[in-house]
Amino acid sequence: MKTVEQSKIDRINELARKAKAEGLTPEEEAERATLRAEYIAAYRESLRGQLDGMVIQTPDGKKRPLGKKIPLN
């Protein structure tokens, strides 16, 4: 499973604070967009892993995997 390093999360937060306080340069905006995209991809992959591991128990006691219904893209 893909995870985002804590230093990258800290940088996303730092850029968010700076954007509110004084604004960002075009380079910083591009960096923020890249970091956010990486974070969102890792979050989706983690969520998909959790959902893939879930099972549903039917009223008759049988268990079946949740299954893939909607792509997370």
Predicted model as a PDB file, atoms N, CA, C, CB and O in Angstrom, pLDDT in the B-factor column:
MODEL        1                                                                  
ATOM      1  N   MET A   1       0.843  -1.174   0.000  1.00 52.00           N  
ATOM      2  CA  MET A   1       0.000   0.000   0.000  1.00 52.00           C  
ATOM      3  C   MET A   1       0.891   1.241   0.000  1.00 52.00           C  
ATOM      4  CB  MET A   1      -0.961  -0.004   1.220  1.00 52.00           C  
ATOM      5  O   MET A   1       1.898   1.297   0.706  1.00 52.00           O  
ATOM      6  N   LYS A   2       0.514   2.208  -0.782  1.00 69.00           N  
ATOM      7  CA  LYS A   2       1.274   3.430  -0.921  1.00 69.00           C  
ATOM      8  C   LYS A   2       0.911   4.394   0.198  1.00 69.00           C  
ATOM      9  CB  LYS A   2       1.028   4.068  -2.290  1.00 69.00           C  
ATOM     10  O   LYS A   2      -0.266   4.577   0.509  1.00 69.00           O  
ATOM     11  N   THR A   3       1.915   5.007   0.797  1.00 80.00           N  
ATOM     12  CA  THR A   3       1.673   6.023   1.817  1.00 80.00           C  
ATOM     13  C   THR A   3       2.466   7.271   1.461  1.00 80.00           C  
ATOM     14  CB  THR A   3       2.057   5.505   3.234  1.00 80.00           C  
ATOM     15  O   THR A   3       3.433   7.221   0.701  1.00 80.00           O  
ATOM     16  N   VAL A   4       2.038   8.377   2.021  1.00 85.00           N  
ATOM     17  CA  VAL A   4       2.717   9.641   1.799  1.00 85.00           C  
ATOM     18  C   VAL A   4       3.591   9.923   3.016  1.00 85.00           C  
ATOM     19  CB  VAL A   4       1.697  10.801   1.547  1.00 85.00           C  
ATOM     20  O   VAL A   4       3.147   9.787   4.156  1.00 85.00           O  
ATOM     21  N   GLU A   5       4.821  10.312   2.765  1.00 92.00           N  
ATOM     22  CA  GLU A   5       5.745  10.609   3.851  1.00 92.00           C  
ATOM     23  C   GLU A   5       5.229  11.783   4.675  1.00 92.00           C  
ATOM     24  CB  GLU A   5       7.149  10.913   3.300  1.00 92.00           C  
ATOM     25  O   GLU A   5       4.588  12.690   4.144  1.00 92.00           O  
ATOM     26  N   GLN A   6       5.508  11.759   5.958  1.00 93.00           N  
ATOM     27  CA  GLN A   6       5.057  12.821   6.853  1.00 93.00           C  
ATOM     28  C   GLN A   6       5.627  14.174   6.426  1.00 93.00           C  
ATOM     29  CB  GLN A   6       5.464  12.507   8.300  1.00 93.00           C  
ATOM     30  O   GLN A   6       4.958  15.198   6.569  1.00 93.00           O  
ATOM     31  N   SER A   7       6.848  14.187   5.908  1.00 94.00           N  
ATOM     32  CA  SER A   7       7.453  15.453   5.475  1.00 94.00           C  
ATOM     33  C   SER A   7       6.647  16.091   4.342  1.00 94.00           C  
ATOM     34  CB  SER A   7       8.909  15.224   5.022  1.00 94.00           C  
ATOM     35  O   SER A   7       6.554  17.316   4.254  1.00 94.00           O  
ATOM     36  N   LYS A   8       6.063  15.255   3.473  1.00 94.00           N  
ATOM     37  CA  LYS A   8       5.252  15.789   2.378  1.00 94.00           C  
ATOM     38  C   LYS A   8       3.922  16.335   2.901  1.00 94.00           C  
ATOM     39  CB  LYS A   8       4.999  14.701   1.318  1.00 94.00           C  
ATOM     40  O   LYS A   8       3.434  17.357   2.420  1.00 94.00           O  
ATOM     41  N   ILE A   9       3.345  15.657   3.876  1.00 94.00           N  
ATOM     42  CA  ILE A   9       2.107  16.146   4.485  1.00 94.00           C  
ATOM     43  C   ILE A   9       2.367  17.474   5.187  1.00 94.00           C  
ATOM     44  CB  ILE A   9       1.533  15.107   5.483  1.00 94.00           C  
ATOM     45  O   ILE A   9       1.565  18.403   5.095  1.00 94.00           O  
ATOM     46  N   ASP A  10       3.500  17.554   5.890  1.00 95.00           N  
ATOM     47  CA  ASP A  10       3.871  18.807   6.551  1.00 95.00           C  
ATOM     48  C   ASP A  10       4.042  19.925   5.532  1.00 95.00           C  
ATOM     49  CB  ASP A  10       5.163  18.629   7.360  1.00 95.00           C  
ATOM     50  O   ASP A  10       3.647  21.063   5.785  1.00 95.00           O  
ATOM     51  N   ARG A  11       4.626  19.608   4.386  1.00 96.00           N  
ATOM     52  CA  ARG A  11       4.824  20.616   3.338  1.00 96.00           C  
ATOM     53  C   ARG A  11       3.480  21.065   2.759  1.00 96.00           C  
ATOM     54  CB  ARG A  11       5.730  20.059   2.214  1.00 96.00           C  
ATOM     55  O   ARG A  11       3.301  22.249   2.474  1.00 96.00           O  
ATOM     56  N   ILE A  12       2.541  20.147   2.583  1.00 96.00           N  
ATOM     57  CA  ILE A  12       1.199  20.521   2.110  1.00 96.00           C  
ATOM     58  C   ILE A  12       0.574  21.506   3.088  1.00 96.00           C  
ATOM     59  CB  ILE A  12       0.291  19.263   1.947  1.00 96.00           C  
ATOM     60  O   ILE A  12       0.002  22.516   2.678  1.00 96.00           O  
ATOM     61  N   ASN A  13       0.682  21.214   4.374  1.00 96.00           N  
ATOM     62  CA  ASN A  13       0.111  22.098   5.400  1.00 96.00           C  
ATOM     63  C   ASN A  13       0.817  23.449   5.434  1.00 96.00           C  
ATOM     64  CB  ASN A  13       0.195  21.436   6.778  1.00 96.00           C  
ATOM     65  O   ASN A  13       0.177  24.487   5.602  1.00 96.00           O  
ATOM     66  N   GLU A  14       2.131  23.432   5.275  1.00 97.00           N  
ATOM     67  CA  GLU A  14       2.899  24.675   5.250  1.00 97.00           C  
ATOM     68  C   GLU A  14       2.458  25.557   4.082  1.00 97.00           C  
ATOM     69  CB  GLU A  14       4.407  24.374   5.153  1.00 97.00           C  
ATOM     70  O   GLU A  14       2.271  26.764   4.241  1.00 97.00           O  
ATOM     71  N   LEU A  15       2.296  24.950   2.917  1.00 96.00           N  
ATOM     72  CA  LEU A  15       1.853  25.700   1.739  1.00 96.00           C  
ATOM     73  C   LEU A  15       0.422  26.219   1.913  1.00 96.00           C  
ATOM     74  CB  LEU A  15       1.942  24.819   0.485  1.00 96.00           C  
ATOM     75  O   LEU A  15       0.097  27.308   1.442  1.00 96.00           O  
ATOM     76  N   ALA A  16      -0.419  25.452   2.578  1.00 95.00           N  
ATOM     77  CA  ALA A  16      -1.797  25.902   2.818  1.00 95.00           C  
ATOM     78  C   ALA A  16      -1.811  27.130   3.727  1.00 95.00           C  
ATOM     79  CB  ALA A  16      -2.640  24.765   3.445  1.00 95.00           C  
ATOM     80  O   ALA A  16      -2.549  28.085   3.485  1.00 95.00           O  
ATOM     81  N   ARG A  17      -0.993  27.093   4.766  1.00 97.00           N  
ATOM     82  CA  ARG A  17      -0.914  28.253   5.671  1.00 97.00           C  
ATOM     83  C   ARG A  17      -0.378  29.476   4.935  1.00 97.00           C  
ATOM     84  CB  ARG A  17      -0.017  27.936   6.888  1.00 97.00           C  
ATOM     85  O   ARG A  17      -0.891  30.582   5.103  1.00 97.00           O  
ATOM     86  N   LYS A  18       0.646  29.276   4.124  1.00 96.00           N  
ATOM     87  CA  LYS A  18       1.232  30.385   3.379  1.00 96.00           C  
ATOM     88  C   LYS A  18       0.231  30.947   2.366  1.00 96.00           C  
ATOM     89  CB  LYS A  18       2.516  29.930   2.665  1.00 96.00           C  
ATOM     90  O   LYS A  18       0.164  32.159   2.164  1.00 96.00           O  
ATOM     91  N   ALA A  19      -0.542  30.068   1.734  1.00 96.00           N  
ATOM     92  CA  ALA A  19      -1.535  30.517   0.753  1.00 96.00           C  
ATOM     93  C   ALA A  19      -2.567  31.424   1.413  1.00 96.00           C  
ATOM     94  CB  ALA A  19      -2.232  29.310   0.094  1.00 96.00           C  
ATOM     95  O   ALA A  19      -2.996  32.412   0.818  1.00 96.00           O  
ATOM     96  N   LYS A  20      -2.964  31.098   2.626  1.00 96.00           N  
ATOM     97  CA  LYS A  20      -3.936  31.930   3.337  1.00 96.00           C  
ATOM     98  C   LYS A  20      -3.325  33.250   3.784  1.00 96.00           C  
ATOM     99  CB  LYS A  20      -4.488  31.182   4.543  1.00 96.00           C  
ATOM    100  O   LYS A  20      -3.977  34.293   3.725  1.00 96.00           O  
ATOM    101  N   ALA A  21      -2.075  33.207   4.231  1.00 96.00           N  
ATOM    102  CA  ALA A  21      -1.439  34.388   4.804  1.00 96.00           C  
ATOM    103  C   ALA A  21      -0.971  35.381   3.748  1.00 96.00           C  
ATOM    104  CB  ALA A  21      -0.274  33.973   5.655  1.00 96.00           C  
ATOM    105  O   ALA A  21      -1.252  36.575   3.853  1.00 96.00           O  
ATOM    106  N   GLU A  22      -0.261  34.901   2.735  1.00 95.00           N  
ATOM    107  CA  GLU A  22       0.362  35.836   1.800  1.00 95.00           C  
ATOM    108  C   GLU A  22       0.254  35.434   0.341  1.00 95.00           C  
ATOM    109  CB  GLU A  22       1.789  35.997   2.145  1.00 95.00           C  
ATOM    110  O   GLU A  22       0.632  36.211  -0.536  1.00 95.00           O  
ATOM    111  N   GLY A  23      -0.244  34.256   0.058  1.00 94.00           N  
ATOM    112  CA  GLY A  23      -0.341  33.786  -1.320  1.00 94.00           C  
ATOM    113  C   GLY A  23       0.874  32.966  -1.716  1.00 94.00           C  
ATOM    114  O   GLY A  23       1.890  32.958  -1.020  1.00 94.00           O  
ATOM    115  N   LEU A  24       0.759  32.285  -2.827  1.00 94.00           N  
ATOM    116  CA  LEU A  24       1.819  31.401  -3.295  1.00 94.00           C  
ATOM    117  C   LEU A  24       2.354  31.858  -4.638  1.00 94.00           C  
ATOM    118  CB  LEU A  24       1.315  29.969  -3.392  1.00 94.00           C  
ATOM    119  O   LEU A  24       1.645  32.476  -5.433  1.00 94.00           O  
ATOM    120  N   THR A  25       3.614  31.544  -4.875  1.00 95.00           N  
ATOM    121  CA  THR A  25       4.202  31.790  -6.188  1.00 95.00           C  
ATOM    122  C   THR A  25       3.696  30.697  -7.131  1.00 95.00           C  
ATOM    123  CB  THR A  25       5.781  31.809  -6.121  1.00 95.00           C  
ATOM    124  O   THR A  25       3.186  29.675  -6.671  1.00 95.00           O  
ATOM    125  N   PRO A  26       3.831  30.897  -8.429  1.00 96.00           N  
ATOM    126  CA  PRO A  26       3.407  29.841  -9.375  1.00 96.00           C  
ATOM    127  C   PRO A  26       4.130  28.509  -9.136  1.00 96.00           C  
ATOM    128  CB  PRO A  26       3.657  30.300 -10.816  1.00 96.00           C  
ATOM    129  O   PRO A  26       3.534  27.444  -9.294  1.00 96.00           O  
ATOM    130  N   GLU A  27       5.412  28.567  -8.755  1.00 97.00           N  
ATOM    131  CA  GLU A  27       6.154  27.342  -8.481  1.00 97.00           C  
ATOM    132  C   GLU A  27       5.578  26.627  -7.259  1.00 97.00           C  
ATOM    133  CB  GLU A  27       7.645  27.654  -8.264  1.00 97.00           C  
ATOM    134  O   GLU A  27       5.456  25.402  -7.252  1.00 97.00           O  
ATOM    135  N   GLU A  28       5.226  27.393  -6.234  1.00 96.00           N  
ATOM    136  CA  GLU A  28       4.658  26.803  -5.024  1.00 96.00           C  
ATOM    137  C   GLU A  28       3.270  26.219  -5.296  1.00 96.00           C  
ATOM    138  CB  GLU A  28       4.581  27.853  -3.907  1.00 96.00           C  
ATOM    139  O   GLU A  28       2.915  25.174  -4.751  1.00 96.00           O  
ATOM    140  N   GLU A  29       2.490  26.896  -6.137  1.00 96.00           N  
ATOM    141  CA  GLU A  29       1.175  26.370  -6.496  1.00 96.00           C  
ATOM    142  C   GLU A  29       1.312  25.043  -7.233  1.00 96.00           C  
ATOM    143  CB  GLU A  29       0.406  27.382  -7.359  1.00 96.00           C  
ATOM    144  O   GLU A  29       0.537  24.116  -6.996  1.00 96.00           O  
ATOM    145  N   ALA A  30       2.294  24.951  -8.126  1.00 97.00           N  
ATOM    146  CA  ALA A  30       2.527  23.702  -8.858  1.00 97.00           C  
ATOM    147  C   ALA A  30       2.981  22.599  -7.890  1.00 97.00           C  
ATOM    148  CB  ALA A  30       3.589  23.914  -9.977  1.00 97.00           C  
ATOM    149  O   ALA A  30       2.544  21.454  -8.005  1.00 97.00           O  
ATOM    150  N   GLU A  31       3.855  22.947  -6.940  1.00 97.00           N  
ATOM    151  CA  GLU A  31       4.313  21.975  -5.944  1.00 97.00           C  
ATOM    152  C   GLU A  31       3.136  21.488  -5.097  1.00 97.00           C  
ATOM    153  CB  GLU A  31       5.407  22.595  -5.040  1.00 97.00           C  
ATOM    154  O   GLU A  31       3.004  20.294  -4.828  1.00 97.00           O  
ATOM    155  N   ARG A  32       2.286  22.427  -4.683  1.00 96.00           N  
ATOM    156  CA  ARG A  32       1.121  22.069  -3.873  1.00 96.00           C  
ATOM    157  C   ARG A  32       0.192  21.141  -4.640  1.00 96.00           C  
ATOM    158  CB  ARG A  32       0.363  23.326  -3.434  1.00 96.00           C  
ATOM    159  O   ARG A  32      -0.320  20.175  -4.075  1.00 96.00           O  
ATOM    160  N   ALA A  33      -0.031  21.417  -5.910  1.00 97.00           N  
ATOM    161  CA  ALA A  33      -0.905  20.571  -6.728  1.00 97.00           C  
ATOM    162  C   ALA A  33      -0.334  19.161  -6.857  1.00 97.00           C  
ATOM    163  CB  ALA A  33      -1.104  21.190  -8.123  1.00 97.00           C  
ATOM    164  O   ALA A  33      -1.068  18.177  -6.774  1.00 97.00           O  
ATOM    165  N   THR A  34       0.976  19.071  -7.060  1.00 97.00           N  
ATOM    166  CA  THR A  34       1.630  17.763  -7.177  1.00 97.00           C  
ATOM    167  C   THR A  34       1.521  16.983  -5.872  1.00 97.00           C  
ATOM    168  CB  THR A  34       3.109  17.933  -7.567  1.00 97.00           C  
ATOM    169  O   THR A  34       1.181  15.799  -5.876  1.00 97.00           O  
ATOM    170  N   LEU A  35       1.810  17.647  -4.757  1.00 96.00           N  
ATOM    171  CA  LEU A  35       1.741  16.988  -3.452  1.00 96.00           C  
ATOM    172  C   LEU A  35       0.315  16.548  -3.121  1.00 96.00           C  
ATOM    173  CB  LEU A  35       2.266  17.922  -2.359  1.00 96.00           C  
ATOM    174  O   LEU A  35       0.104  15.454  -2.597  1.00 96.00           O  
ATOM    175  N   ARG A  36      -0.647  17.394  -3.424  1.00 96.00           N  
ATOM    176  CA  ARG A  36      -2.051  17.043  -3.169  1.00 96.00           C  
ATOM    177  C   ARG A  36      -2.481  15.833  -3.989  1.00 96.00           C  
ATOM    178  CB  ARG A  36      -2.963  18.232  -3.483  1.00 96.00           C  
ATOM    179  O   ARG A  36      -3.164  14.941  -3.485  1.00 96.00           O  
ATOM    180  N   ALA A  37      -2.074  15.808  -5.260  1.00 96.00           N  
ATOM    181  CA  ALA A  37      -2.436  14.681  -6.129  1.00 96.00           C  
ATOM    182  C   ALA A  37      -1.843  13.387  -5.586  1.00 96.00           C  
ATOM    183  CB  ALA A  37      -1.951  14.926  -7.578  1.00 96.00           C  
ATOM    184  O   ALA A  37      -2.506  12.349  -5.590  1.00 96.00           O  
ATOM    185  N   GLU A  38      -0.599  13.442  -5.120  1.00 95.00           N  
ATOM    186  CA  GLU A  38       0.039  12.253  -4.549  1.00 95.00           C  
ATOM    187  C   GLU A  38      -0.688  11.803  -3.282  1.00 95.00           C  
ATOM    188  CB  GLU A  38       1.523  12.534  -4.238  1.00 95.00           C  
ATOM    189  O   GLU A  38      -0.900  10.608  -3.072  1.00 95.00           O  
ATOM    190  N   TYR A  39      -1.067  12.765  -2.440  1.00 95.00           N  
ATOM    191  CA  TYR A  39      -1.772  12.447  -1.196  1.00 95.00           C  
ATOM    192  C   TYR A  39      -3.134  11.810  -1.501  1.00 95.00           C  
ATOM    193  CB  TYR A  39      -1.954  13.723  -0.333  1.00 95.00           C  
ATOM    194  O   TYR A  39      -3.502  10.807  -0.889  1.00 95.00           O  
ATOM    195  N   ILE A  40      -3.865  12.383  -2.428  1.00 95.00           N  
ATOM    196  CA  ILE A  40      -5.197  11.862  -2.775  1.00 95.00           C  
ATOM    197  C   ILE A  40      -5.090  10.460  -3.370  1.00 95.00           C  
ATOM    198  CB  ILE A  40      -5.908  12.807  -3.771  1.00 95.00           C  
ATOM    199  O   ILE A  40      -5.915   9.597  -3.067  1.00 95.00           O  
ATOM    200  N   ALA A  41      -4.092  10.224  -4.207  1.00 93.00           N  
ATOM    201  CA  ALA A  41      -3.898   8.885  -4.793  1.00 93.00           C  
ATOM    202  C   ALA A  41      -3.620   7.860  -3.703  1.00 93.00           C  
ATOM    203  CB  ALA A  41      -2.737   8.897  -5.815  1.00 93.00           C  
ATOM    204  O   ALA A  41      -4.161   6.754  -3.737  1.00 93.00           O  
ATOM    205  N   ALA A  42      -2.776   8.220  -2.735  1.00 93.00           N  
ATOM    206  CA  ALA A  42      -2.460   7.306  -1.633  1.00 93.00           C  
ATOM    207  C   ALA A  42      -3.692   7.062  -0.766  1.00 93.00           C  
ATOM    208  CB  ALA A  42      -1.310   7.870  -0.775  1.00 93.00           C  
ATOM    209  O   ALA A  42      -3.914   5.939  -0.312  1.00 93.00           O  
ATOM    210  N   TYR A  43      -4.488   8.095  -0.534  1.00 93.00           N  
ATOM    211  CA  TYR A  43      -5.708   7.968   0.273  1.00 93.00           C  
ATOM    212  C   TYR A  43      -6.695   7.020  -0.415  1.00 93.00           C  
ATOM    213  CB  TYR A  43      -6.364   9.360   0.502  1.00 93.00           C  
ATOM    214  O   TYR A  43      -7.278   6.146   0.227  1.00 93.00           O  
ATOM    215  N   ARG A  44      -6.872   7.200  -1.701  1.00 91.00           N  
ATOM    216  CA  ARG A  44      -7.797   6.332  -2.449  1.00 91.00           C  
ATOM    217  C   ARG A  44      -7.339   4.881  -2.447  1.00 91.00           C  
ATOM    218  CB  ARG A  44      -7.937   6.822  -3.889  1.00 91.00           C  
ATOM    219  O   ARG A  44      -8.147   3.963  -2.302  1.00 91.00           O  
ATOM    220  N   GLU A  45      -6.032   4.684  -2.610  1.00 91.00           N  
ATOM    221  CA  GLU A  45      -5.500   3.329  -2.600  1.00 91.00           C  
ATOM    222  C   GLU A  45      -5.725   2.669  -1.236  1.00 91.00           C  
ATOM    223  CB  GLU A  45      -4.005   3.340  -2.949  1.00 91.00           C  
ATOM    224  O   GLU A  45      -6.062   1.488  -1.156  1.00 91.00           O  
ATOM    225  N   SER A  46      -5.535   3.438  -0.183  1.00 91.00           N  
ATOM    226  CA  SER A  46      -5.757   2.926   1.170  1.00 91.00           C  
ATOM    227  C   SER A  46      -7.232   2.577   1.379  1.00 91.00           C  
ATOM    228  CB  SER A  46      -5.298   3.960   2.220  1.00 91.00           C  
ATOM    229  O   SER A  46      -7.557   1.521   1.922  1.00 91.00           O  
ATOM    230  N   LEU A  47      -8.106   3.460   0.948  1.00 89.00           N  
ATOM    231  CA  LEU A  47      -9.541   3.221   1.072  1.00 89.00           C  
ATOM    232  C   LEU A  47      -9.962   1.988   0.278  1.00 89.00           C  
ATOM    233  CB  LEU A  47     -10.329   4.445   0.601  1.00 89.00           C  
ATOM    234  O   LEU A  47     -10.753   1.176   0.757  1.00 89.00           O  
ATOM    235  N   ARG A  48      -9.432   1.853  -0.933  1.00 87.00           N  
ATOM    236  CA  ARG A  48      -9.761   0.691  -1.761  1.00 87.00           C  
ATOM    237  C   ARG A  48      -9.304  -0.596  -1.074  1.00 87.00           C  
ATOM    238  CB  ARG A  48      -9.107   0.816  -3.159  1.00 87.00           C  
ATOM    239  O   ARG A  48     -10.016  -1.599  -1.113  1.00 87.00           O  
ATOM    240  N   GLY A  49      -8.135  -0.581  -0.448  1.00 86.00           N  
ATOM    241  CA  GLY A  49      -7.641  -1.742   0.287  1.00 86.00           C  
ATOM    242  C   GLY A  49      -8.559  -2.122   1.437  1.00 86.00           C  
ATOM    243  O   GLY A  49      -8.814  -3.302   1.677  1.00 86.00           O  
ATOM    244  N   GLN A  50      -9.055  -1.112   2.149  1.00 88.00           N  
ATOM    245  CA  GLN A  50      -9.986  -1.377   3.250  1.00 88.00           C  
ATOM    246  C   GLN A  50     -11.290  -1.968   2.727  1.00 88.00           C  
ATOM    247  CB  GLN A  50     -10.270  -0.089   4.039  1.00 88.00           C  
ATOM    248  O   GLN A  50     -11.808  -2.935   3.285  1.00 88.00           O  
ATOM    249  N   LEU A  51     -11.813  -1.386   1.662  1.00 86.00           N  
ATOM    250  CA  LEU A  51     -13.079  -1.871   1.109  1.00 86.00           C  
ATOM    251  C   LEU A  51     -12.945  -3.273   0.534  1.00 86.00           C  
ATOM    252  CB  LEU A  51     -13.581  -0.921   0.034  1.00 86.00           C  
ATOM    253  O   LEU A  51     -13.861  -4.087   0.651  1.00 86.00           O  
ATOM    254  N   ASP A  52     -11.798  -3.558  -0.091  1.00 85.00           N  
ATOM    255  CA  ASP A  52     -11.578  -4.890  -0.657  1.00 85.00           C  
ATOM    256  C   ASP A  52     -11.502  -5.962   0.428  1.00 85.00           C  
ATOM    257  CB  ASP A  52     -10.299  -4.902  -1.487  1.00 85.00           C  
ATOM    258  O   ASP A  52     -11.783  -7.132   0.168  1.00 85.00           O  
ATOM    259  N   GLY A  53     -11.125  -5.567   1.636  1.00 86.00           N  
ATOM    260  CA  GLY A  53     -11.014  -6.524   2.735  1.00 86.00           C  
ATOM    261  C   GLY A  53     -12.313  -6.764   3.482  1.00 86.00           C  
ATOM    262  O   GLY A  53     -12.367  -7.635   4.350  1.00 86.00           O  
ATOM    263  N   MET A  54     -13.343  -6.026   3.173  1.00 89.00           N  
ATOM    264  CA  MET A  54     -14.621  -6.170   3.878  1.00 89.00           C  
ATOM    265  C   MET A  54     -15.441  -7.326   3.314  1.00 89.00           C  
ATOM    266  CB  MET A  54     -15.426  -4.869   3.791  1.00 89.00           C  
ATOM    267  O   MET A  54     -15.379  -7.637   2.125  1.00 89.00           O  
ATOM    268  N   VAL A  55     -16.203  -7.946   4.195  1.00 90.00           N  
ATOM    269  CA  VAL A  55     -17.131  -8.992   3.773  1.00 90.00           C  
ATOM    270  C   VAL A  55     -18.522  -8.641   4.294  1.00 90.00           C  
ATOM    271  CB  VAL A  55     -16.674 -10.399   4.288  1.00 90.00           C  
ATOM    272  O   VAL A  55     -18.679  -7.951   5.301  1.00 90.00           O  
ATOM    273  N   ILE A  56     -19.510  -9.136   3.582  1.00 89.00           N  
ATOM    274  CA  ILE A  56     -20.906  -8.924   3.963  1.00 89.00           C  
ATOM    275  C   ILE A  56     -21.479 -10.268   4.364  1.00 89.00           C  
ATOM    276  CB  ILE A  56     -21.738  -8.275   2.799  1.00 89.00           C  
ATOM    277  O   ILE A  56     -21.322 -11.266   3.661  1.00 89.00           O  
ATOM    278  N   GLN A  57     -22.146 -10.274   5.505  1.00 90.00           N  
ATOM    279  CA  GLN A  57     -22.806 -11.504   5.945  1.00 90.00           C  
ATOM    280  C   GLN A  57     -24.288 -11.389   5.598  1.00 90.00           C  
ATOM    281  CB  GLN A  57     -22.599 -11.751   7.488  1.00 90.00           C  
ATOM    282  O   GLN A  57     -24.973 -10.462   6.031  1.00 90.00           O  
ATOM    283  N   THR A  58     -24.761 -12.339   4.815  1.00 88.00           N  
ATOM    284  CA  THR A  58     -26.153 -12.344   4.394  1.00 88.00           C  
ATOM    285  C   THR A  58     -27.021 -12.890   5.527  1.00 88.00           C  
ATOM    286  CB  THR A  58     -26.337 -13.184   3.100  1.00 88.00           C  
ATOM    287  O   THR A  58     -26.496 -13.498   6.460  1.00 88.00           O  
ATOM    288  N   PRO A  59     -28.324 -12.687   5.464  1.00 90.00           N  
ATOM    289  CA  PRO A  59     -29.208 -13.174   6.526  1.00 90.00           C  
ATOM    290  C   PRO A  59     -29.113 -14.680   6.767  1.00 90.00           C  
ATOM    291  CB  PRO A  59     -30.624 -12.819   6.196  1.00 90.00           C  
ATOM    292  O   PRO A  59     -29.368 -15.142   7.879  1.00 90.00           O  
ATOM    293  N   ASP A  60     -28.748 -15.453   5.733  1.00 92.00           N  
ATOM    294  CA  ASP A  60     -28.639 -16.902   5.926  1.00 92.00           C  
ATOM    295  C   ASP A  60     -27.280 -17.319   6.502  1.00 92.00           C  
ATOM    296  CB  ASP A  60     -28.873 -17.616   4.602  1.00 92.00           C  
ATOM    297  O   ASP A  60     -27.010 -18.511   6.647  1.00 92.00           O  
ATOM    298  N   GLY A  61     -26.420 -16.338   6.833  1.00 91.00           N  
ATOM    299  CA  GLY A  61     -25.146 -16.631   7.479  1.00 91.00           C  
ATOM    300  C   GLY A  61     -23.954 -16.749   6.556  1.00 91.00           C  
ATOM    301  O   GLY A  61     -22.823 -16.872   7.027  1.00 91.00           O  
ATOM    302  N   LYS A  62     -24.175 -16.715   5.264  1.00 91.00           N  
ATOM    303  CA  LYS A  62     -23.062 -16.811   4.320  1.00 91.00           C  
ATOM    304  C   LYS A  62     -22.316 -15.477   4.271  1.00 91.00           C  
ATOM    305  CB  LYS A  62     -23.570 -17.208   2.904  1.00 91.00           C  
ATOM    306  O   LYS A  62     -22.907 -14.404   4.394  1.00 91.00           O  
ATOM    307  N   LYS A  63     -21.018 -15.580   4.090  1.00 91.00           N  
ATOM    308  CA  LYS A  63     -20.196 -14.378   3.977  1.00 91.00           C  
ATOM    309  C   LYS A  63     -19.674 -14.282   2.553  1.00 91.00           C  
ATOM    310  CB  LYS A  63     -19.019 -14.393   5.002  1.00 91.00           C  
ATOM    311  O   LYS A  63     -19.255 -15.275   1.959  1.00 91.00           O  
ATOM    312  N   ARG A  64     -19.709 -13.071   2.020  1.00 87.00           N  
ATOM    313  CA  ARG A  64     -19.197 -12.847   0.670  1.00 87.00           C  
ATOM    314  C   ARG A  64     -18.420 -11.534   0.664  1.00 87.00           C  
ATOM    315  CB  ARG A  64     -20.359 -12.819  -0.384  1.00 87.00           C  
ATOM    316  O   ARG A  64     -18.710 -10.625   1.442  1.00 87.00           O  
ATOM    317  N   PRO A  65     -17.434 -11.448  -0.218  1.00 86.00           N  
ATOM    318  CA  PRO A  65     -16.663 -10.203  -0.295  1.00 86.00           C  
ATOM    319  C   PRO A  65     -17.551  -9.047  -0.749  1.00 86.00           C  
ATOM    320  CB  PRO A  65     -15.467 -10.365  -1.256  1.00 86.00           C  
ATOM    321  O   PRO A  65     -18.529  -9.245  -1.469  1.00 86.00           O  
ATOM    322  N   LEU A  66     -17.197  -7.850  -0.321  1.00 79.00           N  
ATOM    323  CA  LEU A  66     -17.961  -6.679  -0.687  1.00 79.00           C  
ATOM    324  C   LEU A  66     -17.972  -6.501  -2.209  1.00 79.00           C  
ATOM    325  CB  LEU A  66     -17.388  -5.434  -0.001  1.00 79.00           C  
ATOM    326  O   LEU A  66     -19.001  -6.150  -2.787  1.00 79.00           O  
ATOM    327  N   GLY A  67     -16.857  -6.737  -2.839  1.00 72.00           N  
ATOM    328  CA  GLY A  67     -16.806  -6.645  -4.304  1.00 72.00           C  
ATOM    329  C   GLY A  67     -16.542  -5.231  -4.776  1.00 72.00           C  
ATOM    330  O   GLY A  67     -16.750  -4.261  -4.047  1.00 72.00           O  
ATOM    331  N   LYS A  68     -16.083  -5.134  -6.002  1.00 66.00           N  
ATOM    332  CA  LYS A  68     -15.781  -3.831  -6.587  1.00 66.00           C  
ATOM    333  C   LYS A  68     -16.984  -3.364  -7.396  1.00 66.00           C  
ATOM    334  CB  LYS A  68     -14.505  -3.896  -7.479  1.00 66.00           C  
ATOM    335  O   LYS A  68     -17.401  -4.025  -8.346  1.00 66.00           O  
ATOM    336  N   LYS A  69     -17.530  -2.232  -7.014  1.00 65.00           N  
ATOM    337  CA  LYS A  69     -18.690  -1.698  -7.691  1.00 65.00           C  
ATOM    338  C   LYS A  69     -18.360  -0.404  -8.426  1.00 65.00           C  
ATOM    339  CB  LYS A  69     -19.810  -1.467  -6.701  1.00 65.00           C  
ATOM    340  O   LYS A  69     -18.719  -0.234  -9.591  1.00 65.00           O  
ATOM    341  N   ILE A  70     -17.672   0.508  -7.737  1.00 63.00           N  
ATOM    342  CA  ILE A  70     -17.421   1.835  -8.281  1.00 63.00           C  
ATOM    343  C   ILE A  70     -15.915   2.070  -8.298  1.00 63.00           C  
ATOM    344  CB  ILE A  70     -18.155   2.937  -7.451  1.00 63.00           C  
ATOM    345  O   ILE A  70     -15.254   1.908  -7.272  1.00 63.00           O  
ATOM    346  N   PRO A  71     -15.366   2.448  -9.444  1.00 64.00           N  
ATOM    347  CA  PRO A  71     -13.929   2.763  -9.448  1.00 64.00           C  
ATOM    348  C   PRO A  71     -13.694   4.107  -8.734  1.00 64.00           C  
ATOM    349  CB  PRO A  71     -13.374   2.814 -10.919  1.00 64.00           C  
ATOM    350  O   PRO A  71     -14.474   5.045  -8.895  1.00 64.00           O  
ATOM    351  N   LEU A  72     -12.627   4.186  -7.958  1.00 59.00           N  
ATOM    352  CA  LEU A  72     -12.282   5.411  -7.251  1.00 59.00           C  
ATOM    353  C   LEU A  72     -11.222   6.159  -8.046  1.00 59.00           C  
ATOM    354  CB  LEU A  72     -11.783   5.106  -5.813  1.00 59.00           C  
ATOM    355  O   LEU A  72     -10.037   6.097  -7.721  1.00 59.00           O  
ATOM    356  N   ASN A  73     -11.641   6.852  -9.068  1.00 59.00           N  
ATOM    357  CA  ASN A  73     -10.693   7.625  -9.870  1.00 59.00           C  
ATOM    358  C   ASN A  73     -11.048   9.042  -9.846  1.00 59.00           C  
ATOM    359  CB  ASN A  73     -10.636   7.144 -11.283  1.00 59.00           C  
ATOM    360  O   ASN A  73     -10.367   9.860 -10.464  1.00 59.00           O  
TER     361      ASN A  73                                                      
ENDMDL                                                                          
END                                                                             
